[in-house]
C-alpha cells in the first residue's frame, strides 16, 4: 500500500509533490472515460462539498491535487487555489439523451486537462468521469464514478488505499513456484507482434482508410460506440454453442470484431491481438487492495479469424499468470521511460488490434440507476495514445453489451469503424459470411 508523505518543497517554496509510484508510471499520459445514465444522482453541490472536504483532509492525495506528467509527481493544490481547482474538476451539464452520449463525451474531452487527475461532468441524470490512468485502471475509475455519483466520502477514502510497487512483487513470489518454467520459456521465446517493417498477412485491402502522407502527421485521437442488443447477444451465443462449444464468448466476439473491422477495409494485423489481464485474483490473500494499476496488456499470438485459436491463446495467458512478471518488468523499467507520447506509424503498416472484454466492473450495479435495466446506458473508453492501433472495449450490461472503439483518424476512418461496430448487431450474417463454421 502506498503511504502519504509530506510533499517536497520546490525552490519557489511551492510543494513539488510526491513522486508517482513506479507501478503507476507506465500509465502516465493515458486517459480513460466512463459515463452512466440515467441515474438518481447526488447534486453538484453535494459532490463538490465531498471533494472539498476530502481535499482539505488529504491535501497530498492524488485525487486532491494535480498531476505533473513530465516530472512524474502528484502536486498538492495550495489552500488558496482549491476553489478554483474544484471549478476545473467539477463541471455542470444539462440533460443527456441516450443517442447523444458520444457527442457529450467528446464535447468535454478538452476540459480534462493534462494536469488534472480526473474531471467529473455532472448532468441532470448522467455522470461522466475522465481519469488519468496513473490514478488507476478501469476498476478504480468505476469505483470513483460510484463514489462521485453518491457523494460518498468513504468511497473516496477507500480509493486512497492504493496498491504500491510491492503488491506485484508479492504476487510474483507467490506465483513463482507453479509458473517459473512457463515464465522462463516466455523469456527465451517472447510472444509479441512482428516488427512494423515486416510484411504481415492481413485482411482485405484497405478501401477507405486514410493513410498518413508522412510519419509526422499530427495524431487525431477519436472514438466511436455502439450497443449490441439482447437479441444479437443471444444469436452470438447460439452460434458459439453450435460452432465452437466450450469457447468463451470473449474469444468469439474478438474474432467477429476483427472480421467486422477488416471487412470495412481497415488494415489490421491478423496474427494476434492485445488484451488486458487483471492480476487481482492472483494476489496473496493478505493483498485485498482493489485500487491501483493491477492489469497488464498482453499479446495473444493467434489467427484472429479463428475463435478457437483466440481461446487457446487467451487461456495460456491466464493459466501462465505471465501478466505478473510483465507488470513487474514494466514497473522496474518505468524510470527509464518518460510519459507516453504518440509514436509515428509507418504509412501502409497494419494497425494492432486490442480487445478488452469485461463481464462487468465493480460498482457498476451499485450505481443509483433511475430506470429499469432496459434503459441503462454505460459508456467506457480508453483514449487513443497513438495512431498505431485500434482498441475495442466491450462491457456486458444486464440486457445488452456496450461496445466502444478508440483509434486515430489519421490511420482509421471513423465511418468505417462505426460501420464495423454496427455490423456486430447482425452476428449470424457476419459470422456466416466471414467465419463460417469455425
N, C-alpha and C positions, 0 to 999 in steps of 0.2 A: 504494500500500500504506500502511495506517496504521502509525504508529510508536508505540512505547511511551515515554511521558514520565513524569517524576516527578510524582506526584499533587500538586495544590494543597492547601494546608493551610486547614482551617476555623478560625474564631476560637477554637474549643474545643481546637485542637491536633490534632483528628482529621482524617485526609485527606479532602478533598472529592471526590477522584477527577477523572478527565479527562472532558471533555465527550464525549457520544456523537456520532459523526461525522454530518455533515449528511445523508449518503446514507442513514443508518440511522434518523434521527429521524422520518420519516413513518410508521415502523412501530412506534413506541413505543405500548404499550397493546394490541398484537395478540399472540396466542399460538397456537402450533401444537403438535400432539401426534402422536407416532408410536409404534407398538407392533409388535413382531415376535415370533412364536412358531411352532414350538418351536426353541430354539437351544441349542447346547452352549456355555453362557456361561462367562466368567471368573467367579470367585467374588466376592461382595460385598466381601470383604476385599481382593482384588486390585484391584478397581475403585477402592475408597476409597484404597488406597495410591498409585495412579497420580494420582488427583485431589489428594491431599495433597502429593505431590512437585511436581506441576505448579503448584499454588498457591504453594508455597514459592519456586519458582524464578521465577514470573511473577506476583507479587502484584497487579500493576496490570492484568493482562489481564482482559477482560470475563468470561471463563468462570471466573475465580478469585474474583470478588468479588460485589458486589450491584449492583442497578440502581436508581437513584433516578429514577423516571419523571417526577416533577414538575420536578426540576432538570435532567433530561436528562444525567445523569452516570453513569459506571461508578465505583462506590465500592469501594476496596480493603477487605478484611477484616483488622482488626488481628490480629497473630500470636496473641494471647491468646484470640481468638474463633474461630479456624479450625476447631477440633474441633467446636464447637457448630454452626458454619456447615455443615460436612460432614454433621452429623446431620440437617440440614434438606434438604440437597441429595440425599443418597442414602437411599432408603427400601427396606427389605427386604419382600418379599412372598412369599406361598406359591405353590403350583402354580396354573395357569390352564387352564381348559377352553376349547376353541375357541368354544363358544357363550356364554362368559362375558366375551368381550373388551370389549364395550361397557360392561358394568357395571363391569369392572375399571378402564377408563379414567375413567369418571365418578366412581368412588369416590376417586380420588386427585387429582382436579382441584383440590380445596381445598388440597392440600398445596403446589401450585405457586404460592406466594405471589408477590405483585406485585414484591417486592424481590429475587427470585431469577432470574438469567438463565436457569437451567434446573434441572429436577428429574429425577432418574432413579429409576425404580422397578424393582428387580431381583427377579425371581421365580425359581422353580426352573428354568424353561426359557423364560422370557419376559423381555423388557426393554421398558420404556415410558419415553419421554423427553418431557417438557413443556419447551418452549423459548420464550423471548421472541423475537418477530420482529425486535427490534432487534439480536439477535445475528446473524441472517442468515435466508435463505429456506429452502425445502424442501431444496435441495441441501446446505446447511450442516447442517440437522437430521439428514438421513440419514447424513452423514459423522460427525456427533457420535455418533449411535447406534452406528455401526460401531466407532468408537474406544472407546466405553464397553464395548460387548459383548466386545471383545477385550482390554480394559485396555491399550490401545495408547497409550503416551506420545507416540510420533511422530505419531499421528493427531491428538491434542490440540494438539501443537505446530503442525501444518500449519494447523489452523483459526485459529490466531493470526495467520496471514498473510492479512489481510483487505483486500478491495478498498476503497479510500478514495474520497473525493469526486472525485479526479482521474480515476478509471477511466472513468466515463460521459462525462466531458468529452473524454477522448482518443477514445472511441468516436464522440462527436458530430463531432469534427474529421475522423475517418476516413470517416464516412458522409455528410458534408455535401455533397460534390460530386455523388454519384449520387442523392441524395434530397432536396436542398433545395427543389426545385419541389413535391414532394409535401408536404413539411413546411409550406411557405408556404400551400398550398391548405388543409391541415388547420387552420392558424392562421386563415385567412379564414373557413372553414366548418367549425368544430369538430364532431366527431361525439360525441354524448352523449345520454343519456336525456332525455325531456321532463320538465318540472317536475312535481312530485307533485300540484299542484293542477290540472293539465291533464287532461281526460278522455282515457283511454287505452283503445283496444280490447284486450281481454284474452280469456282462455279462458272456459270455462263459469263461471257464477256460483258463488261460494263456498257450500258446503253445510255444512261442519263446521269451518271455520276461525275460531278465536276472533278477535273484533275488540276492540281495546282501547277501553275506555269513555272514556278521556281520554289525551291525548298523554303525560302524565306517568307513565303506568303503568310501574313498575319493570321493566326488561328481565329476562328469564329465559332466558339462552342455553342451548342444549342441542344434541344431535347424534344421529344415527341412522346405522346402517350395514347393508350387505347385500353378498352375494357374487354376482357374475354368473359362473356356471359356464362351463366349456368348451363344452358343447352350445349354450348361449344365445349365446355369442360367435360360434360358427360360424354359427348361424342369422342373427345380425345381419349378419355378413359376407356371407352369401348374399343377404340382402335388399338390401344395398348394391350388390352386383355386378349384381343383376337390375334394380334401380330407379334407382340413382344411380351408375353406373360412373364411376370417377375421383374420386369424392368421398371425403374422408377418413373413416375410421371415427369420428373425434372429432366431425365435423360431424353424422353420423347419430345418434351417441349423444347429442349436445346436443339435437337435435330430439326424439328419443324421450324423453329425461328431462323436457324441458319438457312434452311432452304427457302423460306419466305423472303429473306433479305437478298440472297443471290438471285432469286427469280426476278427481283426488281432491278437487277443489273448491278448490284453492289459487289465490288471486287473484294472478297473476304477470304482469308486463308482457311482452307477446309481441312487441314491436317491436325487441328487441335484448337482448344479454346482455354480461356482462363475462367476460374470460378473462385468465389470466396469460401474458405473453410474456417469455421469458428472452432477455437480450441477450448471453449469454456467447459465442455463435457469431459475434457481430458486433464483438467486441473486437479491437483491434490484436494482432498476433501476439506482441508483447512483453508483453501482458497475459494471463498464463496463471493468473490467480488465480480459482479456482472458489468462493471463500468470500466471503460478504457478501450484500447485498440487491441482486441483479442481475436481478430480474424485476419487471415492472410490469403492473398490471391495466389492460387496455384495453377500451373499449366497442366491441362489434360491432353495427352497425346492420343488422338482418336480420329477416325473418319467421321466427320460431323454429319454425314448423311445417314449414318447407321446408329440408331439409338442404343442398340445393344453394345456397340463399341464404346459409346459415351458412358454407358452404365458401368462397364468394366473399368474404365479409366477413373471414373468418379469413386467407385468402391475402393480401388487401390489407393487413391489419395486419402480417403477416410481411414481405411484399415492400417495404413502405414504410419499415420499420425505425422506425416512429414511437414505439416503446417507448423509444428512446434519448432523444429530446428530452423525452418525458414524464417520464423519470427525472430528467433534468437540471433541469426546471422544479420538480418536487416537491422535489428536493434544495435548490435555491436558495431556495424559499419556506418550507422547513421551520422556520426560526427564527420565522416569523410565526404558526405554529400550535402549540398545546400538545399534550399527549398525547391520543390518541384517546379520545373519550367517546361512549357510546351516544346517538344523536340520536332525539328523539321521532318516531314515524311517524304521519302523519295517519290517522285512522280511515277505513277503507274504501279507502285508496290501495293500488295493486298493489305487490307486492314485486319487487325487482330480482333477477334470476337471474344467478348466476355459475357457469360450468362450467370446471373446471380438469382437464384430462385429460393424463396423463403416461404415456408408454410404459414408463418405468422411472425410477429415481432412482440417482444414483451411490452405490456402496457396497452397494446392496441385495443384489446377487448374491454379494457377498463376505462377507455375514453368516455366522456359523458355524451354518448350519442343521443341525438334528439329524435331520430326516426328509427323505424324498424330496419332490419338488415338490408332490405332491397334498396333503400335509399342511401346507404352509406357509400362514401367515396373516399379513398385514400390514394395519395399521390406521393411517390417517393422516387428520387433520382439523385445519383451522384454526378455532379457536374463534370463534363469532359475536361481532362487535363492536357489534351494534346490531340493533334489530327490523325494519329496513327491507329486509332481503334474505335470500336463501337461497343457500348455496354448496354445490355438489356437487363432490367430488374423486374422480376415477377413476384408479386405478393398475393397470396391467397386470402381472400375475404370469405365470408360465410357463403355467399351465393354467386361470387364471381372472382375473377383474377384481374388485378391491376397490372398492366404492362407499361413500362416506360423505357425509353432508349435515350442515351446520351451519346453525342457524337460531335463532329466538327463539320461545318458546312463546306469547308474547303476540300474535303475528301469524301463526303457522303451527301447526296441530295436529300433535303428534308422531305420532299414529297415522296421520294422512293422509300424512305424509312417508314413514313406514315402508312403508305400502301402495304408495306410488308407486315406491319403490326395489325392492320385491319384484316389482312388475308388470314390471320390466325383464327379469326371468328368463324371460318369455314374449314375446320381441320380435316374433315373427311375428304373434301376435294383436294386440299393441299397435300395431304399425306398420300392419297392415292395417285396423284399426279407426279409427285416428286419423290416419295419414299417407297412407294409400292408396298410389298409385304415384307418388311424388314425382319 
